[in-house]
Amino acid sequence: MGKELKIKGLEVEKTEGNILHFKQGTYDAASGKAKYSKMELPFVLDKMVKLHKSQSKETLSPLNTFFGISLFFFVISSFWMFNPKTKAFKRGIKFAIAGLIISMILLCL
């Protein structure tokens, strides 16, 4: 039943005659009808989440890779905007190193 309804981890909590109760709703075994609620994001947010979580087998995967490489280029190229002897450059290097360390920690979690 969980595969048909596309609900992961479906567990029947109680049974009353032919009616099965689960967390999201009910299923009538005699008639085969299920009444359940499903939480979904609004259309625009759903599309953004799918783009963010795209897998390598999807068609938008090269776009994500290009975007990531572009961002990396912009970060590195921004260091040429300042003279290496200035305070802003040294502060930017510190922020970049801190960001690199934090991102590595988050990737390991």
FIKOLZA-1660 file (N, C-alpha, C; in steps of 0.1 Angstrom, whole numbers, plus 5000, padded with zeros to 4 digits):
% residues 109
   i   px   py   pz ch aa at
   1 5008 4988 5000  A  M  N
   1 5000 5000 5000  A  M CA
   1 5009 5013 5000  A  M  C
   2 5020 5012 5007  A  G  N
   2 5029 5024 5008  A  G CA
   2 5035 5027 4994  A  G  C
   3 5038 5017 4986  A  K  N
   3 5043 5020 4973  A  K CA
   3 5033 5026 4963  A  K  C
   4 5020 5022 4965  A  E  N
   4 5010 5027 4956  A  E CA
   4 5007 5042 4960  A  E  C
   5 5007 5045 4973  A  L  N
   5 5004 5058 4977  A  L CA
   5 5016 5067 4977  A  L  C
   6 5028 5061 4974  A  K  N
   6 5041 5068 4974  A  K CA
   6 5044 5075 4987  A  K  C
   7 5042 5068 4998  A  I  N
   7 5045 5073 5011  A  I CA
   7 5056 5064 5017  A  I  C
   8 5067 5070 5021  A  K  N
   8 5078 5063 5026  A  K CA
   8 5075 5060 5041  A  K  C
   9 5079 5048 5045  A  G  N
   9 5078 5044 5059  A  G CA
   9 5064 5043 5064  A  G  C
  10 5055 5039 5056  A  L  N
  10 5040 5038 5060  A  L CA
  10 5039 5027 5070  A  L  C
  11 5033 5030 5081  A  E  N
  11 5030 5021 5092  A  E CA
  11 5015 5022 5096  A  E  C
  12 5009 5010 5097  A  V  N
  12 4995 5010 5101  A  V CA
  12 4995 5011 5116  A  V  C
  13 4988 5021 5122  A  E  N
  13 4987 5023 5136  A  E CA
  13 4977 5015 5143  A  E  C
  14 4965 5014 5136  A  K  N
  14 4954 5006 5142  A  K CA
  14 4945 5001 5131  A  K  C
  15 4937 4991 5134  A  T  N
  15 4928 4985 5124  A  T CA
  15 4914 4984 5131  A  T  C
  16 4904 4990 5124  A  E  N
  16 4890 4989 5128  A  E CA
  16 4882 4983 5117  A  E  C
  17 4880 4970 5118  A  G  N
  17 4872 4963 5108  A  G CA
  17 4880 4962 5095  A  G  C
  18 4875 4968 5085  A  N  N
  18 4882 4969 5072  A  N CA
  18 4890 4982 5070  A  N  C
  19 4889 4991 5080  A  I  N
  19 4896 5004 5078  A  I CA
  19 4909 5003 5086  A  I  C
  20 4920 5007 5078  A  L  N
  20 4933 5007 5084  A  L CA
  20 4937 5022 5086  A  L  C
  21 4942 5025 5098  A  H  N
  21 4945 5039 5101  A  H CA
  21 4961 5040 5101  A  H  C
  22 4966 5050 5094  A  F  N
  22 4980 5053 5095  A  F CA
  22 4982 5068 5097  A  F  C
  23 4994 5072 5099  A  K  N
  23 4997 5086 5103  A  K CA
  23 4991 5097 5094  A  K  C
  24 4991 5094 5081  A  Q  N
  24 4986 5105 5071  A  Q CA
  24 4972 5103 5068  A  Q  C
  25 4965 5092 5071  A  G  N
  25 4951 5091 5068  A  G CA
  25 4946 5077 5071  A  G  C
  26 4936 5073 5062  A  T  N
  26 4930 5060 5064  A  T CA
  26 4929 5052 5051  A  T  C
  27 4927 5039 5051  A  Y  N
  27 4926 5031 5040  A  Y CA
  27 4914 5021 5042  A  Y  C
  28 4904 5021 5033  A  D  N
  28 4893 5011 5034  A  D CA
  28 4897 4999 5026  A  D  C
  29 4899 4988 5032  A  A  N
  29 4903 4976 5025  A  A CA
  29 4892 4970 5017  A  A  C
  30 4880 4972 5021  A  A  N
  30 4868 4966 5014  A  A CA
  30 4866 4973 5000  A  A  C
  31 4867 4986 5000  A  S  N
  31 4864 4994 4988  A  S CA
  31 4877 4997 4981  A  S  C
  32 4889 4997 4988  A  G  N
  32 4901 5000 4981  A  G CA
  32 4904 5015 4981  A  G  C
  33 4896 5023 4988  A  K  N
  33 4898 5037 4988  A  K CA
  33 4907 5042 4999  A  K  C
  34 4915 5051 4996  A  A  N
  34 4924 5057 5007  A  A CA
  34 4922 5072 5007  A  A  C
  35 4921 5077 5020  A  K  N
  35 4920 5091 5022  A  K CA
  35 4932 5095 5030  A  K  C
  36 4941 5104 5024  A  Y  N
  36 4953 5108 5031  A  Y CA
  36 4957 5122 5027  A  Y  C
  37 4965 5128 5036  A  S  N
  37 4970 5142 5033  A  S CA
  37 4985 5141 5030  A  S  C
  38 4989 5149 5021  A  K  N
  38 5003 5149 5018  A  K CA
  38 5008 5164 5018  A  K  C
  39 5019 5166 5025  A  M  N
  39 5025 5180 5026  A  M CA
  39 5034 5182 5014  A  M  C
  40 5032 5193 5007  A  E  N
  40 5040 5197 4995  A  E CA
  40 5044 5212 4996  A  E  C
  41 5055 5215 4990  A  L  N
  41 5059 5229 4990  A  L CA
  41 5051 5236 4979  A  L  C
  42 5050 5249 4980  A  P  N
  42 5044 5257 4969  A  P CA
  42 5052 5254 4956  A  P  C
  43 5046 5256 4944  A  F  N
  43 5051 5253 4931  A  F CA
  43 5065 5259 4929  A  F  C
  44 5067 5272 4932  A  V  N
  44 5080 5278 4929  A  V CA
  44 5091 5273 4938  A  V  C
  45 5088 5271 4951  A  L  N
  45 5097 5265 4961  A  L CA
  45 5101 5251 4957  A  L  C
  46 5091 5243 4953  A  D  N
  46 5093 5229 4949  A  D CA
  46 5103 5229 4937  A  D  C
  47 5101 5237 4927  A  K  N
  47 5111 5238 4916  A  K CA
  47 5125 5242 4920  A  K  C
  48 5126 5251 4930  A  M  N
  48 5139 5255 4934  A  M CA
  48 5146 5244 4942  A  M  C
  49 5138 5237 4950  A  V  N
  49 5144 5225 4957  A  V CA
  49 5149 5214 4948  A  V  C
  50 5141 5212 4938  A  K  N
  50 5144 5201 4928  A  K CA
  50 5157 5205 4920  A  K  C
  51 5158 5218 4917  A  L  N
  51 5170 5223 4910  A  L CA
  51 5182 5222 4920  A  L  C
  52 5180 5225 4932  A  H  N
  52 5191 5225 4942  A  H CA
  52 5196 5211 4944  A  H  C
  53 5187 5201 4945  A  K  N
  53 5190 5188 4948  A  K CA
  53 5191 5179 4935  A  K  C
  54 5194 5185 4924  A  S  N
  54 5195 5177 4911  A  S CA
  54 5206 5167 4912  A  S  C
  55 5204 5155 4906  A  Q  N
  55 5214 5145 4906  A  Q CA
  55 5221 5145 4893  A  Q  C
  56 5232 5138 4892  A  S  N
  56 5241 5138 4880  A  S CA
  56 5234 5132 4868  A  S  C
  57 5224 5124 4870  A  K  N
  57 5217 5118 4859  A  K CA
  57 5206 5127 4853  A  K  C
  58 5203 5138 4859  A  E  N
  58 5193 5147 4854  A  E CA
  58 5199 5157 4844  A  E  C
  59 5190 5163 4836  A  T  N
  59 5195 5171 4825  A  T CA
  59 5201 5184 4830  A  T  C
  60 5197 5189 4841  A  L  N
  60 5203 5202 4846  A  L CA
  60 5216 5201 4854  A  L  C
  61 5221 5189 4855  A  S  N
  61 5233 5187 4862  A  S CA
  61 5245 5195 4857  A  S  C
  62 5247 5195 4844  A  P  N
  62 5258 5203 4839  A  P CA
  62 5257 5218 4842  A  P  C
  63 5244 5223 4842  A  L  N
  63 5242 5237 4846  A  L CA
  63 5247 5240 4860  A  L  C
  64 5244 5230 4869  A  N  N
  64 5248 5232 4883  A  N CA
  64 5263 5232 4884  A  N  C
  65 5270 5223 4877  A  T  N
  65 5284 5223 4877  A  T CA
  65 5290 5236 4872  A  T  C
  66 5285 5241 4861  A  F  N
  66 5290 5253 4855  A  F CA
  66 5288 5265 4865  A  F  C
  67 5276 5265 4872  A  F  N
  67 5273 5275 4882  A  F CA
  67 5283 5275 4893  A  F  C
  68 5286 5263 4898  A  G  N
  68 5296 5261 4909  A  G CA
  68 5310 5266 4905  A  G  C
  69 5314 5262 4893  A  I  N
  69 5328 5266 4888  A  I CA
  69 5328 5281 4886  A  I  C
  70 5317 5287 4881  A  S  N
  70 5317 5302 4880  A  S CA
  70 5318 5309 4893  A  S  C
  71 5311 5304 4903  A  L  N
  71 5311 5310 4917  A  L CA
  71 5326 5309 4922  A  L  C
  72 5332 5298 4920  A  F  N
  72 5346 5296 4925  A  F CA
  72 5355 5306 4918  A  F  C
  73 5353 5308 4905  A  F  N
  73 5361 5317 4897  A  F CA
  73 5359 5332 4903  A  F  C
  74 5347 5335 4905  A  F  N
  74 5344 5349 4910  A  F CA
  74 5351 5351 4924  A  F  C
  75 5351 5341 4932  A  V  N
  75 5357 5342 4946  A  V CA
  75 5372 5344 4944  A  V  C
  76 5378 5336 4936  A  I  N
  76 5393 5337 4934  A  I CA
  76 5397 5350 4927  A  I  C
  77 5389 5354 4917  A  S  N
  77 5393 5366 4910  A  S CA
  77 5391 5378 4918  A  S  C
  78 5383 5378 4928  A  S  N
  78 5380 5390 4936  A  S CA
  78 5393 5394 4944  A  S  C
  79 5402 5385 4946  A  F  N
  79 5414 5388 4953  A  F CA
  79 5423 5397 4945  A  F  C
  80 5422 5398 4932  A  W  N
  80 5430 5406 4923  A  W CA
  80 5425 5421 4923  A  W  C
  81 5414 5423 4930  A  M  N
  81 5408 5437 4930  A  M CA
  81 5416 5446 4941  A  M  C
  82 5423 5439 4950  A  F  N
  82 5430 5447 4960  A  F CA
  82 5445 5444 4960  A  F  C
  83 5452 5454 4964  A  N  N
  83 5466 5453 4966  A  N CA
  83 5469 5443 4977  A  N  C
  84 5478 5433 4976  A  P  N
  84 5480 5424 4987  A  P CA
  84 5485 5430 5000  A  P  C
  85 5490 5442 4999  A  K  N
  85 5496 5448 5011  A  K CA
  85 5485 5456 5019  A  K  C
  86 5473 5457 5014  A  T  N
  86 5462 5464 5021  A  T CA
  86 5455 5456 5032  A  T  C
  87 5449 5463 5040  A  K  N
  87 5441 5457 5051  A  K CA
  87 5429 5449 5046  A  K  C
  88 5423 5454 5036  A  A  N
  88 5411 5447 5030  A  A CA
  88 5415 5434 5024  A  A  C
  89 5426 5433 5018  A  F  N
  89 5431 5420 5012  A  F CA
  89 5433 5410 5022  A  F  C
  90 5440 5414 5033  A  K  N
  90 5444 5405 5044  A  K CA
  90 5431 5400 5051  A  K  C
  91 5422 5409 5053  A  R  N
  91 5409 5406 5059  A  R CA
  91 5401 5396 5050  A  R  C
  92 5401 5398 5037  A  G  N
  92 5394 5390 5027  A  G CA
  92 5400 5376 5028  A  G  C
  93 5413 5375 5029  A  I  N
  93 5420 5361 5030  A  I CA
  93 5415 5354 5042  A  I  C
  94 5414 5361 5053  A  K  N
  94 5410 5355 5066  A  K CA
  94 5395 5350 5064  A  K  C
  95 5387 5358 5058  A  F  N
  95 5373 5354 5056  A  F CA
  95 5372 5342 5047  A  F  C
  96 5380 5342 5037  A  A  N
  96 5380 5330 5027  A  A CA
  96 5385 5318 5034  A  A  C
  97 5395 5318 5042  A  I  N
  97 5400 5307 5049  A  I CA
  97 5390 5302 5059  A  I  C
  98 5383 5311 5067  A  A  N
  98 5373 5308 5076  A  A CA
  98 5361 5301 5069  A  A  C
  99 5357 5306 5057  A  G  N
  99 5346 5300 5050  A  G CA
  99 5350 5286 5045  A  G  C
 100 5362 5284 5041  A  L  N
 100 5367 5271 5036  A  L CA
 100 5367 5261 5047  A  L  C
 101 5371 5265 5059  A  I  N
 101 5371 5256 5071  A  I CA
 101 5357 5253 5075  A  I  C
 102 5348 5262 5075  A  I  N
 102 5334 5260 5079  A  I CA
 102 5327 5251 5069  A  I  C
 103 5330 5253 5056  A  S  N
 103 5323 5245 5046  A  S CA
 103 5329 5230 5047  A  S  C
 104 5341 5228 5050  A  M  N
 104 5347 5215 5051  A  M CA
 104 5340 5208 5063  A  M  C
 105 5339 5215 5074  A  I  N
 105 5332 5209 5086  A  I CA
 105 5318 5205 5083  A  I  C
 106 5310 5214 5076  A  L  N
 106 5297 5211 5072  A  L CA
 106 5296 5199 5062  A  L  C
 107 5306 5198 5054  A  L  N
 107 5306 5186 5044  A  L CA
 107 5308 5173 5052  A  L  C
 108 5316 5174 5062  A  C  N
 108 5319 5162 5070  A  C CA
 108 5307 5157 5079  A  C  C
 109 5298 5167 5082  A  L  N
 109 5287 5163 5091  A  L CA
 109 5277 5156 5083  A  L  C
% end
